[in-house]
Amino acid sequence: MRKLMMAVLIALPMFGATAIAQETLKIAWIDPLSGGAASNSETALKVFQFLANELNAKGGALGKQVEIVPFDNK
């Protein structure tokens, strides 16, 4: 566990530099988007996309546009 924490702390600045260089802040939405639970997940996804659009209309987060990127966890 300790080695994992150290690896994350070492890698974090590398990912942070990449995120700063991008114009869009992408947020992953990982939930069941297929199968029996898909209807609940799709509703929640639409809510988060709506909130991201509202935030973008007000100038975004720290001046960057926000995008919700959905992934099916199947």
N, C-alpha and C positions, 0 to 999 in steps of 0.2 A: 504494500500500500504506500509506503514511504517513497519508493522508487517512482511510482506512478505520479505522486504529487510533485516530485522534483521534475519529472518530464513535462508535466503540464506547466509548471512555473517557468521552465526554460523555453517552452514552445509558445507561450502566451504572447510575448512581445512580437514574435514573427507574424502571428495571426492579426494582432492589433495593427501592425503597419499596413497589412493588406487591406484591412477594413477601412482605415483612414484614407487610403488612396482611392477607394471606390466612391462613385457618386450616389449610389443607392445602398441603403441599409437593408440587407435581406435577412428576414427572420423565418426560420424553418418551422413549419407546422407539421408535426409527425403524429398521425392519428389514423385509425382505421377508416379509409375512404372507399373500401369495398367490403362486401359482406353484410351481415346483419346489423352491425353498429354504424354503418356508413351514414345513415340519415341523420343521426345525432351529430356525428363528426362534421358532416357537410354544413349543417346549420351553424355550428360553432365556428367553422372556417369562414363562412360568410360574414359572421359578426366581426371577426378579427380583420377581414379584408375591408369591411365598412369602416372600422375604426382607423385602419391605416389610411384609407382614402380621406377621412376627415382630418387626420393629422397632416397629410400631404397638402390638403387645401389651405391649411394654416401655416405652411412653410416647412413642414417636415420636422424631423428630429435633428437638432443642431444644424439646420440648413440642408439636410440630406433627405431625399425621398425615401419612404419606407415601403418595402414590398414583402408580402407574406408569400412564402414559397411552400406549397403543400407537398407532402410526401405520404404515401400509403405505407403503413407499418406492417403490411402482410408479410 
